Amino acid sequence: MMHTIDIKEFYKEMCGNSNCQLDYFLDQKNNTDLGHFNVFDIAKFYYCNPKKSEMTYNRRLYYKISLIKGSNLVEYADKTVLIEKQGILFATPKIPYRYTPQNSEQGGCFCVFTKDFLSKLHTGILLDDLPIYQPNTDFVFELTDEQFAEIEAIFKKMDAELSSDYLYKYDLLRNYVLELIHLGQKLKPVQTPGPVTNAASRISALFIELLERQFPIESDVQKIQLKTPLDFASTLGIHINHLNKVLKETTGRSTTEIINSRLAEEAKILLKQTQWNISEIAFALGFDEVAHFSNFFKKQTSLSPLKYRN
């Protein structure tokens, strides 16, 4: 089961049991009008916690650009990409992924930011409309020494600017992030090596990608398109019985159980984090009748939607 990791949970994961001034990161470097942005040195911060040497599949509610120095294996959807020496990764909340260092010699840096930081109000663009953040687009790129040095210089500028007292530093930081994004969109994707996982694993990964691609629900007029096992099987071009068999083998759960669990998780988020009425949430999650949604939610959580919200 994937977990939802927001920016606060990200810092808790990063800190582990150490004291890393969580309140400082969230209060001093976060503003509701500006969104959240921060930069980290991988060697100094990320890998000081041995437990964080591998990132697991989770839904992350923030964006991340990682300049990676060292051998790393990146897995997303049905693809497995090996960064042999150095590369850059553009992570979005829409696509679950993980990467695993292949040795202890790791370096580089990364930045994290929320959608509000690069909102249309601040930049004039819609972040999720950019090519690099489309669900079917590769977002891992191998870098030459020259490209690495160019991008590293941008990260150093961001790190220095973040500590400055320049009145318009966040406007400048947004420009640096957009520069990174445009550089990424001009790069040639890393070639996917030969098959490293079996067919069942690929189908399972594709199913998870299709499921997660529909989230997060960000508008009360948004409606998921794939809801039933048959919907997913048809999209994947396989028989529904084969999909059920594969998911049972790889996850220990049926297709219906996985879908229902994910729908219930999103329902909980919408009930707690939005002011939408129950019918709007039901519609967004693919239920034509409020009663059907209420029965579904109660079966999954033992509470009615209203009781859960209150």
C-alpha positions in Angstrom: 0.0 0.0 0.0 1.4 3.4 -1.0 1.4 6.1 1.6 0.9 9.8 1.1 4.0 11.9 1.9 3.4 15.6 2.2 6.2 18.2 2.7 6.0 17.8 6.5 6.3 14.0 6.2 9.2 14.5 3.9 11.1 16.4 6.5 10.3 13.8 9.2 11.6 11.1 6.9 14.8 13.1 6.2 15.4 13.8 9.9 14.7 10.3 11.2 15.4 10.4 15.0 17.8 13.3 14.7 17.0 16.9 15.7 17.0 18.8 12.4 14.9 21.8 13.4 11.7 20.7 11.7 9.8 23.8 12.8 12.6 26.0 11.3 12.3 24.3 7.9 8.5 24.5 7.8 7.9 27.9 9.4 10.9 30.0 8.3 11.1 28.6 4.8 7.4 28.2 4.1 4.8 30.9 3.4 1.2 30.3 2.3 1.6 33.0 -0.3 4.9 31.8 -1.6 4.6 28.0 -1.4 7.5 26.0 0.0 11.0 25.6 -1.5 14.3 24.3 -0.1 17.6 23.0 -1.4 19.8 20.1 0.1 23.2 18.7 -0.4 22.8 14.9 -0.7 26.1 14.0 0.9 25.7 16.4 3.9 22.0 15.8 4.6 20.2 13.0 2.8 22.7 10.2 3.1 23.6 11.0 6.7 20.7 8.8 7.6 21.6 5.2 6.4 17.9 4.2 6.4 17.2 6.7 3.6 19.6 5.1 1.1 16.6 3.7 -0.7 13.4 5.6 -1.6 10.2 3.5 -1.6 7.2 3.8 -3.8 4.9 6.4 -2.2 2.7 9.2 -3.4 4.6 12.4 -2.7 2.6 15.6 -2.6 5.6 17.8 -3.6 7.9 18.2 -6.6 11.6 17.3 -6.4 14.5 17.8 -8.8 17.5 15.7 -7.9 21.0 16.1 -9.3 22.5 12.7 -8.7 26.2 11.9 -8.7 26.9 8.1 -8.3 25.4 4.9 -9.6 21.6 4.7 -9.0 18.8 2.4 -10.2 15.5 4.3 -10.8 12.2 2.4 -11.2 8.9 3.8 -12.3 6.0 2.4 -14.2 7.3 -0.6 -16.2 10.8 1.0 -16.6 14.0 0.5 -14.8 16.8 3.0 -15.6 20.4 2.7 -14.4 22.2 6.0 -13.9 25.8 4.8 -14.2 27.7 7.9 -13.3 25.5 11.0 -12.9 22.1 12.2 -13.9 19.1 14.4 -13.0 15.6 13.3 -12.0 12.3 15.4 -12.1 9.8 13.9 -9.7 6.1 14.8 -9.7 3.3 13.9 -7.3 1.5 12.1 -10.2 4.1 9.4 -10.8 5.3 7.0 -8.0 8.9 6.0 -8.3 11.9 4.9 -6.3 15.6 4.9 -6.7 18.2 2.8 -5.1 21.9 3.8 -4.8 24.2 1.1 -6.2 27.2 2.1 -4.2 28.2 4.2 -1.2 29.8 7.0 -3.2 26.8 9.3 -3.6 26.8 13.1 -4.1 24.9 15.9 -5.7 22.0 18.0 -4.5 18.2 18.3 -4.8 15.5 20.8 -4.3 11.9 20.3 -3.1 9.0 22.6 -3.8 5.2 22.6 -3.6 2.9 23.3 -6.4 2.1 26.7 -4.9 5.7 27.8 -5.3 5.5 27.5 -9.1 1.8 28.5 -9.3 0.4 30.2 -12.4 0.0 33.3 -10.4 3.7 33.5 -9.8 5.0 32.1 -13.1 2.3 32.5 -15.7 2.5 28.7 -16.5 0.6 25.6 -15.3 3.3 23.3 -13.9 1.6 20.0 -14.7 1.1 21.1 -18.4 4.9 21.2 -18.9 6.2 18.3 -21.1 8.5 17.0 -18.4 5.7 16.5 -15.9 3.4 14.5 -18.2 2.5 11.0 -17.0 3.9 9.2 -20.1 7.2 11.2 -20.2 10.6 10.0 -19.1 11.9 12.1 -16.3 15.3 10.6 -15.6 18.3 11.9 -17.7 22.0 10.9 -17.9 24.3 13.9 -17.8 27.7 14.5 -19.3 30.4 16.1 -17.1 29.7 19.5 -18.7 26.0 19.2 -18.2 26.4 18.2 -14.6 28.7 21.2 -13.9 26.2 23.6 -15.5 23.3 22.2 -13.5 25.3 22.0 -10.3 26.1 25.7 -10.7 22.4 26.5 -10.7 21.9 24.5 -7.5 24.7 26.5 -5.9 23.1 29.7 -6.9 19.8 28.6 -5.4 21.4 27.5 -2.2 23.2 30.9 -1.8 20.1 32.9 -2.7 17.9 31.0 -0.2 20.1 32.3 2.6 20.2 35.9 1.3 18.1 38.8 2.4 17.3 39.9 -1.2 13.8 41.2 -1.2 12.9 39.4 -4.4 14.8 36.2 -3.8 11.8 33.9 -4.3 11.2 35.3 -7.7 14.8 34.6 -8.6 14.6 31.1 -7.1 11.5 30.4 -9.3 13.5 31.4 -12.3 16.3 29.1 -11.4 13.9 26.2 -11.0 12.3 26.9 -14.3 15.8 27.0 -15.9 16.4 23.5 -14.5 13.1 22.3 -15.9 13.8 23.8 -19.4 17.3 22.2 -19.4 15.7 18.9 -18.5 13.2 19.1 -21.3 16.0 19.6 -23.7 17.9 16.5 -22.6 17.7 13.1 -24.3 16.0 10.5 -22.0 18.2 7.8 -20.5 17.7 4.6 -22.6 15.9 1.8 -20.7 18.1 -1.3 -20.5 17.0 -4.7 -21.4 14.3 -6.5 -19.4 15.2 -6.7 -15.7 11.8 -7.6 -14.3 9.4 -10.3 -15.4 6.1 -9.7 -17.2 4.1 -9.9 -14.0 6.1 -7.2 -12.3 5.8 -5.0 -15.4 2.0 -5.4 -15.5 1.7 -4.7 -11.8 3.8 -1.6 -12.2 1.8 -0.4 -15.1 -1.4 -1.0 -13.2 -0.1 1.1 -10.2 0.9 3.9 -12.6 -2.5 4.0 -14.2 -4.2 4.0 -10.8 -1.9 6.7 -9.3 -2.0 8.8 -12.5 -5.6 9.7 -11.6 -4.6 11.4 -8.3 -4.5 13.8 -6.6 -8.1 15.0 -7.2 -7.6 18.8 -7.3 -10.9 20.0 -8.6 -14.5 19.2 -7.8 -15.1 18.9 -11.6 -12.4 16.3 -12.0 -13.5 12.7 -12.2 -11.5 9.5 -12.3 -11.9 7.6 -15.6 -10.6 4.1 -14.5 -12.5 2.7 -11.5 -13.2 -1.0 -12.1 -10.9 -4.0 -12.7 -12.3 -4.2 -16.2 -11.4 -0.6 -16.9 -7.8 -1.2 -16.1 -7.6 -4.6 -17.9 -9.0 -3.0 -21.0 -6.6 -0.1 -20.9 -3.6 -2.5 -20.4 -4.9 -4.7 -23.2 -5.0 -7.9 -21.1 -7.8 -10.2 -19.9 -9.3 -9.3 -16.5 -8.5 -12.7 -15.1 -4.9 -12.3 -16.0 -4.7 -8.9 -14.3 -6.3 -10.4 -11.2 -3.8 -13.3 -11.2 -0.8 -11.0 -11.7 -1.8 -8.6 -8.9 -2.6 -11.5 -6.5 0.9 -12.9 -7.2 2.8 -9.7 -6.9 0.8 -7.9 -4.1 -1.2 -10.5 -2.4 -4.4 -8.6 -3.0 -7.0 -8.6 -5.7 -7.5 -5.9 -8.3 -10.7 -4.8 -6.6 -9.1 -4.6 -3.1 -6.2 -2.4 -4.4 -8.6 0.0 -6.3 -11.0 0.2 -3.4 -8.2 0.9 -0.9 -6.8 3.7 -3.1 -10.3 5.2 -3.6 -10.9 5.1 0.2 -7.5 6.8 0.8 -8.3 9.6 -1.6 -11.8 10.0 -0.1 -10.3 10.5 3.4 -8.0 13.2 2.0 -10.8 15.0 0.3 -13.1 14.8 3.3 -10.4 16.2 5.6 -8.6 18.7 3.4 -11.5 20.2 1.3 -14.8 21.9 1.9 -16.5 19.9 -0.9 -19.8 18.4 -0.1 -20.3 14.6 -0.1 -21.9 14.6 -3.5 -19.0 16.4 -5.1 -16.5 14.0 -3.6 -18.6 11.1 -4.7 -18.7 12.4 -8.3 -14.9 13.0 -8.4 -14.3 9.4 -7.2 -16.6 8.0 -9.9 -19.7 7.3 -8.0 -22.9 8.3 -9.7 -25.0 8.1 -6.5 -24.1 9.5 -3.1 -25.7 6.5 -1.4 -23.3 4.2 -3.3 -20.3 6.3 -2.2 -21.5 6.4 1.4 -22.0 2.6 1.5 -18.6 2.1 -0.1 -16.8 4.4 2.4 -18.5 2.8 5.4 -17.5 -0.6 4.2 -13.9 0.5 3.9 -13.6 2.5 7.1 -16.6 1.5 9.3 -17.6 5.2 9.4 -19.9 7.2 7.3 -18.3 10.1 5.3 -19.9 12.7 7.6 -18.7 11.0 10.7 -15.2 10.7 9.4 -15.2 14.3 8.4 -16.4 15.4 11.8 
